[in-house]
């Protein structure tokens, strides 16, 4: 089956309490902000990559196209809606700024399973469909609108509303045996463990 042209949207949420009031997207891994590791991996698959965030000023120095959330205080679903509204390609690859260990071979599985008869391609990991990384068609906007109308902001609740093609964990394990693609550095503890200790560096101080 022909693989789709895609836009990759990296959701960045700005400072959060779970990250000690810091913007996790900009926390360093090596000599680069965390979000740039995600951007670099996405660029191995498409030239159309953007950051979507509630406030854009903190990301302008990165040299990546930016778009601003059209809603506030509803979480990642706001960035998802914004990315869908501006979608220029067949598919939207939805990525999180705090998942910096993405393997392009894993994302390639989404592309290889693209099917015009469905509205999304998603991985089932540990028994659960995960919304990021995942591949979506623009027409999931209607389902997103329904969730927003019901004030249901959890992206995972989208899947029962749409037609989804699942990619099994077994297939992922063949190209990512440790499932590092799905490691989420959304707390300072996770950041220290994966981003700092792996490099033999002491934990950062946020005092």
Residue, then its C-alpha position, 0 to 999 in steps of 0.5 A: x500500500x502506498x505510504x501517505x505524505x505526512x505532517x509531523x506535529x510535536x506537542x509542547x505544553x510549556x512549563x508544568x508542575x510535574x516537571x518542577x515548573x520547568x518547560x520539559x520540552x527545553x530540558x537538555x539531553x546532551x547539548x540539545x533541548x529534549x524537543x529537538x531530539x523528537x524533531x530530528x527523528x521526525x525529520x528522518x521521515x518527513x520534511x514537514x515538521x512543526x511544534x504546536x504549543x500554547x505559547x510560542x515565544x519560548x520556541x522561536x529560537x529553535x528554528x522550527x515552524x510553530x503553531x499556537x493552540x487555539x484553545x487553552x486549559x484543555x491539555x494536549x487535545x488543544x494542540x492536536x486539534x490545531x495541528x489537524x486544522x492546519x494539516x497540509x498532507x494526507x496524514x498527521x503524525x502526532x508526537x510528544x515533546x517528552x518522548x525523545x527516544x523515538x526510533x524512526x523504524x517504529x514510526x515507519x510501522x505506522x506508515x506501512x500500515x496506513x489504510x485509507x479505510x481507517x482514520x488512524x493507525x496506532x500502537x497497542x502497547x501493554x494492552x492499551x492503544x496509545x495516542x502518541x506516536x500515532x498517525x491520523x487523518x484530518x477527518x478525526x476532527x469531528x470526533x475531536x469536536x465531540x470530545x471537546x463538547x463533552x469536556x473529555x480531554x483525554x486523547x486516548x478517549x478518541x479511539x472508541x470514536x473513530x476507525x483505528x488500525x492497530x499495530x501490535x506490540x510484537x511488531x514494535x518489539x522487532x525494531x525496538x526491543x526495549x520499547x524506548x520509543x514509548x518512554x515518556x519523560x513527563x516528570x523530573x524523576x523520569x528525566x533524571x533517570x533516562x536523560x541524565x543517568x544514562x549519560x553518567x551526569x548528576x541530576x540537575x538542581x532546580x532550586 
